[in-house]
Amino acid sequence: MINQIEFFNSMAESWDEFCNHDTDKIKDILGLLNIKNGSKILDIGTGTGVLLPYLVDLSGSSGEITAIDISSKMIEVAKRKYHYNNVNFICEDIMKANLHSEYFDYIICYSVFPHFDDQESLVKVVSKYLNEGGKLIICHSQSRDAINNLHKKVSEAVSDDNLPTIDVISDYYKAAGLDTSITIDSEEMYVVVATKSEYN
């Protein structure tokens, strides 16, 4: 059986045709964050860069975006598609990445959270990269059931990759010292936003 990295590398060239992301839903989800001009943003699991045009538009020319993915082929496709001066691409496992000198206003896990083996540890690790008042968002432009059912069908490499309930993620946030502020678990999308208070 192929592993996750091999699966995503094999799918990179056809990923944008395989995954149909709803533009309006993406705009609605990102709109919940109130991204400011000049913001520093970490896009975890950037894939082929589906969020990048929206993030660049929202953060402006003075914004700084770090796009990280464990799949080298996904990063290759994203680099080929986008040539923004203020986007830095990194091919690395976020759990092992050396970003300790970086602090972000927004950390976004779009359509990637189910693929982490230790989801609670992921939240704890990335929350350390948030500025005070910074926001962490775990989100999908599909329902939780749709995501979990898709993973079961598409490949053995991701068949056990599940998106947990809102309550579970809220508990992860709390354990990491974050305050859950927005939750949506509907037929249209799945969104859990948390904020890092100045006391954490």
Phi and psi restraints in degrees (value plus and minus 20) as a CYANA .aco file:
   2 ILE   PHI     -94.2   -54.2
   2 ILE   PSI     132.0   172.0
   3 ASN   PHI    -110.1   -70.1
   3 ASN   PSI    -199.9  -159.9
   4 GLN   PHI     -79.2   -39.2
   4 GLN   PSI     -68.3   -28.3
   5 ILE   PHI     -81.0   -41.0
   5 ILE   PSI     -63.8   -23.8
   6 GLU   PHI     -82.5   -42.5
   6 GLU   PSI     -59.7   -19.7
   7 PHE   PHI     -82.0   -42.0
   7 PHE   PSI     -70.1   -30.1
   8 PHE   PHI     -89.5   -49.5
   8 PHE   PSI     -53.9   -13.9
   9 ASN   PHI     -82.6   -42.6
   9 ASN   PSI     -61.2   -21.2
  10 SER   PHI     -89.1   -49.1
  10 SER   PSI     -44.9    -4.9
  11 MET   PHI    -115.9   -75.9
  11 MET   PSI     -26.6    13.4
  12 ALA   PHI     -77.2   -37.2
  12 ALA   PSI     -67.5   -27.5
  13 GLU   PHI     -86.3   -46.3
  13 GLU   PSI     -48.6    -8.6
  14 SER   PHI    -126.3   -86.3
  14 SER   PSI     -13.5    26.5
  15 TRP   PHI     -79.7   -39.7
  15 TRP   PSI     -63.0   -23.0
  16 ASP   PHI     -86.8   -46.8
  16 ASP   PSI     -46.1    -6.1
  17 GLU   PHI    -102.8   -62.8
  17 GLU   PSI     -54.3   -14.3
  18 PHE   PHI     -91.1   -51.1
  18 PHE   PSI     -60.9   -20.9
  19 CYS   PHI    -125.5   -85.5
  19 CYS   PSI      97.6   137.6
  20 ASN   PHI    -122.7   -82.7
  20 ASN   PSI      84.4   124.4
  21 HIS   PHI    -114.1   -74.1
  21 HIS   PSI     109.4   149.4
  22 ASP   PHI     -97.2   -57.2
  22 ASP   PSI      93.8   133.8
  23 THR   PHI     -76.8   -36.8
  23 THR   PSI     -64.4   -24.4
  24 ASP   PHI     -84.6   -44.6
  24 ASP   PSI     -59.5   -19.5
  25 LYS   PHI     -86.1   -46.1
  25 LYS   PSI     -62.1   -22.1
  26 ILE   PHI     -80.0   -40.0
  26 ILE   PSI     -64.5   -24.5
  27 LYS   PHI     -82.7   -42.7
  27 LYS   PSI     -59.3   -19.3
  28 ASP   PHI     -85.1   -45.1
  28 ASP   PSI     -63.6   -23.6
  29 ILE   PHI     -84.3   -44.3
  29 ILE   PSI     -69.5   -29.5
  30 LEU   PHI     -86.8   -46.8
  30 LEU   PSI     -48.1    -8.1
  31 GLY   PHI     -83.3   -43.3
  31 GLY   PSI     -45.4    -5.4
  32 LEU   PHI     -87.8   -47.8
  32 LEU   PSI     -39.6     0.4
  33 LEU   PHI    -107.7   -67.7
  33 LEU   PSI     -37.5     2.5
  34 ASN   PHI      32.3    72.3
  34 ASN   PSI      32.4    72.4
  35 ILE   PHI     -83.4   -43.4
  35 ILE   PSI     107.1   147.1
  36 LYS   PHI    -110.6   -70.6
  36 LYS   PSI     134.5   174.5
  37 ASN   PHI     -80.9   -40.9
  37 ASN   PSI     114.5   154.5
  38 GLY   PHI      65.6   105.6
  38 GLY   PSI     -12.6    27.4
  39 SER   PHI     -89.6   -49.6
  39 SER   PSI     131.7   171.7
  40 LYS   PHI    -120.7   -80.7
  40 LYS   PSI     105.2   145.2
  41 ILE   PHI    -147.6  -107.6
  41 ILE   PSI     116.3   156.3
  42 LEU   PHI    -130.0   -90.0
  42 LEU   PSI      99.0   139.0
  43 ASP   PHI    -124.4   -84.4
  43 ASP   PSI      79.6   119.6
  44 ILE   PHI    -104.6   -64.6
  44 ILE   PSI     109.5   149.5
  45 GLY   PHI      49.8    89.8
  45 GLY   PSI      27.8    67.8
  46 THR   PHI     -80.7   -40.7
  46 THR   PSI     -43.8    -3.8
  47 GLY   PHI      41.3    81.3
  47 GLY   PSI    -148.4  -108.4
  48 THR   PHI    -108.2   -68.2
  48 THR   PSI      -6.3    33.7
  49 GLY   PHI      65.1   105.1
  49 GLY   PSI       9.7    49.7
  50 VAL   PHI     -76.4   -36.4
  50 VAL   PSI     -54.6   -14.6
  51 LEU   PHI    -104.7   -64.7
  51 LEU   PSI     -37.0     3.0
  52 LEU   PHI     -76.7   -36.7
  52 LEU   PSI     -65.6   -25.6
  53 PRO   PHI     -79.8   -39.8
  53 PRO   PSI     -56.6   -16.6
  54 TYR   PHI     -90.4   -50.4
  54 TYR   PSI     -62.5   -22.5
  55 LEU   PHI     -87.5   -47.5
  55 LEU   PSI     -59.9   -19.9
  56 VAL   PHI     -83.9   -43.9
  56 VAL   PSI     -62.7   -22.7
  57 ASP   PHI     -82.8   -42.8
  57 ASP   PSI     -62.6   -22.6
  58 LEU   PHI     -94.3   -54.3
  58 LEU   PSI     -56.3   -16.3
  59 SER   PHI    -111.1   -71.1
  59 SER   PSI     -33.5     6.5
  60 GLY   PHI      56.8    96.8
  60 GLY   PSI    -199.7  -159.7
  61 SER   PHI     -87.2   -47.2
  61 SER   PSI     -41.2    -1.2
  62 SER   PHI    -112.0   -72.0
  62 SER   PSI     -22.3    17.7
  63 GLY   PHI     -94.7   -54.7
  63 GLY   PSI     140.1   180.1
  64 GLU   PHI    -149.9  -109.9
  64 GLU   PSI     105.1   145.1
  65 ILE   PHI    -141.6  -101.6
  65 ILE   PSI     107.6   147.6
  66 THR   PHI    -127.2   -87.2
  66 THR   PSI      98.9   138.9
  67 ALA   PHI    -129.6   -89.6
  67 ALA   PSI      93.3   133.3
  68 ILE   PHI    -139.2   -99.2
  68 ILE   PSI     121.7   161.7
  69 ASP   PHI    -174.4  -134.4
  69 ASP   PSI     128.0   168.0
  70 ILE   PHI    -100.1   -60.1
  70 ILE   PSI     -36.1     3.9
  71 SER   PHI    -114.0   -74.0
  71 SER   PSI      96.4   136.4
  72 SER   PHI     -84.6   -44.6
  72 SER   PSI     -54.7   -14.7
  73 LYS   PHI     -90.5   -50.5
  73 LYS   PSI     -57.1   -17.1
  74 MET   PHI     -82.3   -42.3
  74 MET   PSI     -64.3   -24.3
  75 ILE   PHI     -82.6   -42.6
  75 ILE   PSI     -59.8   -19.8
  76 GLU   PHI     -78.7   -38.7
  76 GLU   PSI     -65.0   -25.0
  77 VAL   PHI     -85.0   -45.0
  77 VAL   PSI     -63.6   -23.6
  78 ALA   PHI     -81.8   -41.8
  78 ALA   PSI     -62.2   -22.2
  79 LYS   PHI     -84.7   -44.7
  79 LYS   PSI     -55.4   -15.4
  80 ARG   PHI     -89.5   -49.5
  80 ARG   PSI     -54.2   -14.2
  81 LYS   PHI     -98.3   -58.3
  81 LYS   PSI     -57.9   -17.9
  82 TYR   PHI    -145.7  -105.7
  82 TYR   PSI     117.2   157.2
  83 HIS   PHI    -149.9  -109.9
  83 HIS   PSI      28.9    68.9
  84 TYR   PHI     -96.6   -56.6
  84 TYR   PSI     118.1   158.1
  85 ASN   PHI     -89.1   -49.1
  85 ASN   PSI     -44.7    -4.7
  86 ASN   PHI    -125.9   -85.9
  86 ASN   PSI       2.1    42.1
  87 VAL   PHI    -136.7   -96.7
  87 VAL   PSI     106.0   146.0
  88 ASN   PHI    -129.4   -89.4
  88 ASN   PSI      98.7   138.7
  89 PHE   PHI    -112.4   -72.4
  89 PHE   PSI     114.7   154.7
  90 ILE   PHI    -151.8  -111.8
  90 ILE   PSI     107.4   147.4
  91 CYS   PHI    -120.9   -80.9
  91 CYS   PSI      80.6   120.6
  92 GLU   PHI    -186.8  -146.8
  92 GLU   PSI     140.0   180.0
  93 ASP   PHI     -97.5   -57.5
  93 ASP   PSI     100.7   140.7
  94 ILE   PHI     -78.2   -38.2
  94 ILE   PSI     -48.1    -8.1
  95 MET   PHI     -91.6   -51.6
  95 MET   PSI     -38.1     1.9
  96 LYS   PHI    -136.3   -96.3
  96 LYS   PSI     -24.2    15.8
  97 ALA   PHI     -87.3   -47.3
  97 ALA   PSI     127.7   167.7
  98 ASN   PHI    -118.7   -78.7
  98 ASN   PSI      64.3   104.3
  99 LEU   PHI    -133.5   -93.5
  99 LEU   PSI       3.0    43.0
 100 HIS   PHI     -84.8   -44.8
 100 HIS   PSI     -39.3     0.7
 101 SER   PHI    -110.6   -70.6
 101 SER   PSI     -21.1    18.9
 102 GLU   PHI    -123.4   -83.4
 102 GLU   PSI     119.5   159.5
 103 TYR   PHI    -153.2  -113.2
 103 TYR   PSI     117.0   157.0
 104 PHE   PHI    -140.2  -100.2
 104 PHE   PSI     130.7   170.7
 105 ASP   PHI    -103.6   -63.6
 105 ASP   PSI     -48.9    -8.9
 106 TYR   PHI    -161.4  -121.4
 106 TYR   PSI     112.7   152.7
 107 ILE   PHI    -141.4  -101.4
 107 ILE   PSI     103.6   143.6
 108 ILE   PHI    -139.1   -99.1
 108 ILE   PSI     106.3   146.3
 109 CYS   PHI    -132.0   -92.0
 109 CYS   PSI      68.6   108.6
 110 TYR   PHI    -119.3   -79.3
 110 TYR   PSI      99.3   139.3
 111 SER   PHI      38.1    78.1
 111 SER   PSI      18.9    58.9
 112 VAL   PHI    -160.2  -120.2
 112 VAL   PSI     -44.2    -4.2
 113 PHE   PHI     -75.2   -35.2
 113 PHE   PSI     -58.2   -18.2
 114 PRO   PHI     -80.8   -40.8
 114 PRO   PSI     -41.2    -1.2
 115 HIS   PHI    -104.8   -64.8
 115 HIS   PSI     -18.0    22.0
 116 PHE   PHI    -114.0   -74.0
 116 PHE   PSI     111.1   151.1
 117 ASP   PHI     -87.1   -47.1
 117 ASP   PSI     -64.5   -24.5
 118 ASP   PHI    -133.9   -93.9
 118 ASP   PSI      67.6   107.6
 119 GLN   PHI     -88.9   -48.9
 119 GLN   PSI     -56.4   -16.4
 120 GLU   PHI     -84.7   -44.7
 120 GLU   PSI     -61.3   -21.3
 121 SER   PHI     -85.2   -45.2
 121 SER   PSI     -57.8   -17.8
 122 LEU   PHI     -77.2   -37.2
 122 LEU   PSI     -67.6   -27.6
 123 VAL   PHI     -79.7   -39.7
 123 VAL   PSI     -63.1   -23.1
 124 LYS   PHI     -84.7   -44.7
 124 LYS   PSI     -61.7   -21.7
 125 VAL   PHI     -86.1   -46.1
 125 VAL   PSI     -69.9   -29.9
 126 VAL   PHI     -94.9   -54.9
 126 VAL   PSI     -45.3    -5.3
 127 SER   PHI     -83.6   -43.6
 127 SER   PSI     -45.0    -5.0
 128 LYS   PHI     -88.4   -48.4
 128 LYS   PSI     -39.0     1.0
 129 TYR   PHI    -109.4   -69.4
 129 TYR   PSI     -19.5    20.5
 130 LEU   PHI    -105.6   -65.6
 130 LEU   PSI     117.5   157.5
 131 ASN   PHI     -88.3   -48.3
 131 ASN   PSI     141.7   181.7
 132 GLU   PHI     -79.1   -39.1
 132 GLU   PSI     112.2   152.2
 133 GLY   PHI      62.2   102.2
 133 GLY   PSI     -21.7    18.3
 134 GLY   PHI     -91.8   -51.8
 134 GLY   PSI     139.6   179.6
 135 LYS   PHI    -140.6  -100.6
 135 LYS   PSI     117.7   157.7
 136 LEU   PHI    -131.6   -91.6
 136 LEU   PSI     109.5   149.5
 137 ILE   PHI    -147.8  -107.8
 137 ILE   PSI     109.9   149.9
 138 ILE   PHI    -130.4   -90.4
 138 ILE   PSI     102.2   142.2
 139 CYS   PHI    -173.0  -133.0
 139 CYS   PSI     135.7   175.7
 140 HIS   PHI    -163.0  -123.0
 140 HIS   PSI     128.2   168.2
 141 SER   PHI    -114.2   -74.2
 141 SER   PSI       6.2    46.2
 142 GLN   PHI    -159.3  -119.3
 142 GLN   PSI     149.4   189.4
 143 SER   PHI     -93.6   -53.6
 143 SER   PSI     142.0   182.0
 144 ARG   PHI     -81.9   -41.9
 144 ARG   PSI     -62.8   -22.8
 145 ASP   PHI     -83.1   -43.1
 145 ASP   PSI     -61.0   -21.0
 146 ALA   PHI     -83.2   -43.2
 146 ALA   PSI     -62.3   -22.3
 147 ILE   PHI     -83.7   -43.7
 147 ILE   PSI     -69.8   -29.8
 148 ASN   PHI     -84.4   -44.4
 148 ASN   PSI     -58.3   -18.3
 149 ASN   PHI     -88.3   -48.3
 149 ASN   PSI     -57.3   -17.3
 150 LEU   PHI     -82.5   -42.5
 150 LEU   PSI     -64.6   -24.6
 151 HIS   PHI     -82.3   -42.3
 151 HIS   PSI     -55.0   -15.0
 152 LYS   PHI     -85.3   -45.3
 152 LYS   PSI     -49.7    -9.7
 153 LYS   PHI    -114.0   -74.0
 153 LYS   PSI     -50.0   -10.0
 154 VAL   PHI     -97.4   -57.4
 154 VAL   PSI     -59.4   -19.4
 155 SER   PHI    -188.8  -148.8
 155 SER   PSI     128.0   168.0
 156 GLU   PHI     -81.8   -41.8
 156 GLU   PSI     -45.4    -5.4
 157 ALA   PHI     -83.8   -43.8
 157 ALA   PSI     -45.5    -5.5
 158 VAL   PHI    -146.8  -106.8
 158 VAL   PSI      -9.7    30.3
 159 SER   PHI     -84.1   -44.1
 159 SER   PSI     -46.2    -6.2
 160 ASP   PHI    -119.6   -79.6
 160 ASP   PSI     -10.9    29.1
 161 ASP   PHI    -105.2   -65.2
 161 ASP   PSI      83.1   123.1
 162 ASN   PHI    -132.2   -92.2
 162 ASN   PSI     125.8   165.8
 163 LEU   PHI    -113.0   -73.0
 163 LEU   PSI      98.3   138.3
 164 PRO   PHI     -96.2   -56.2
 164 PRO   PSI     155.3   195.3
 165 THR   PHI     -91.4   -51.4
 165 THR   PSI     144.2   184.2
 166 ILE   PHI     -76.4   -36.4
 166 ILE   PSI     -62.5   -22.5
 167 ASP   PHI     -80.9   -40.9
 167 ASP   PSI     -59.9   -19.9
 168 VAL   PHI     -84.0   -44.0
 168 VAL   PSI     -67.2   -27.2
 169 ILE   PHI     -86.2   -46.2
 169 ILE   PSI     -57.6   -17.6
 170 SER   PHI     -80.7   -40.7
 170 SER   PSI     -57.7   -17.7
 171 ASP   PHI     -85.4   -45.4
 171 ASP   PSI     -60.0   -20.0
 172 TYR   PHI     -81.1   -41.1
 172 TYR   PSI     -63.8   -23.8
 173 TYR   PHI     -79.9   -39.9
 173 TYR   PSI     -67.4   -27.4
 174 LYS   PHI     -80.3   -40.3
 174 LYS   PSI     -62.8   -22.8
 175 ALA   PHI     -84.2   -44.2
 175 ALA   PSI     -46.0    -6.0
 176 ALA   PHI    -112.0   -72.0
 176 ALA   PSI     -16.7    23.3
 177 GLY   PHI      60.6   100.6
 177 GLY   PSI       4.1    44.1
 178 LEU   PHI    -128.2   -88.2
 178 LEU   PSI     132.8   172.8
 179 ASP   PHI    -127.5   -87.5
 179 ASP   PSI      96.6   136.6
 180 THR   PHI     -85.5   -45.5
 180 THR   PSI     109.4   149.4
 181 SER   PHI    -139.8   -99.8
 181 SER   PSI     -49.0    -9.0
 182 ILE   PHI    -158.2  -118.2
 182 ILE   PSI     112.1   152.1
 183 THR   PHI    -155.2  -115.2
 183 THR   PSI     111.0   151.0
 184 ILE   PHI    -157.4  -117.4
 184 ILE   PSI     101.8   141.8
 185 ASP   PHI    -154.4  -114.4
 185 ASP   PSI      66.3   106.3
 186 SER   PHI    -146.1  -106.1
 186 SER   PSI    -196.9  -156.9
 187 GLU   PHI     -92.0   -52.0
 187 GLU   PSI     -36.0     4.0
 188 GLU   PHI    -117.2   -77.2
 188 GLU   PSI     -53.7   -13.7
 189 MET   PHI    -183.5  -143.5
 189 MET   PSI     150.0   190.0
 190 TYR   PHI    -155.2  -115.2
 190 TYR   PSI     100.6   140.6
 191 VAL   PHI    -162.1  -122.1
 191 VAL   PSI     110.4   150.4
 192 VAL   PHI    -155.3  -115.3
 192 VAL   PSI      95.2   135.2
 193 VAL   PHI    -131.8   -91.8
 193 VAL   PSI     117.0   157.0
 194 ALA   PHI    -151.7  -111.7
 194 ALA   PSI     134.2   174.2
 195 THR   PHI    -140.7  -100.7
 195 THR   PSI     121.9   161.9
 196 LYS   PHI    -111.9   -71.9
 196 LYS   PSI      94.2   134.2
 197 SER   PHI     -98.2   -58.2
 197 SER   PSI     145.7   185.7
 198 GLU   PHI     -89.7   -49.7
 198 GLU   PSI     -32.8     7.2
 199 TYR   PHI    -108.9   -68.9
 199 TYR   PSI     -28.8    11.2
